[in-house]
Amino acid sequence: MFFIQMSGFPGSGKSTLALEIAKRIDCVIVDHDIVKSALLNSVNESQLDGKLAGKISYNIDFSLVDFYLSQGKNVILDSPCLYDEMIEKGVAIARTNNARYKYIECYLADFDEINNRLKNRVNKISQITQVENKNLFYTTIKNSKKPDNLTWLTVKTDNPLHTYIDDVLNYIYS
């Protein structure tokens, strides 16, 4: 049984990769954007601070991950992984459920391509539609969180999916 924690800047290809993995391996996808958007749609958006909505959503995400793993399901958490606590929580939940923890970073350091992807996708209420600050974009990518003392996989998602999906699957099964 696997717990696959996705990482990467919005628009880097996490959801596309998660869907492809799930087609090839029987996995449940817990999509942070769906959880957070449902939460924001349930209340007047101005009544809920964005940071609080994110924190609540992450708690729901990890509760779902834990539940599905406890049922013996392979799980993918499709979410930007911007905080060390997310990795720590993911590793702990995997360990508790005797699941193999796998961390996959979708890497796309092309400011214009990220904005093109964000502009051309169907956005949920929780998703950004554009990155305006180029320096913040590159700083966020540079400071991407990764697990200590564990192997992870970084895929360059400026390449077509078919060029790296086999490497992803090999990593998951390694």
Disulfide bonds with the S-S distance in Angstrom:
none
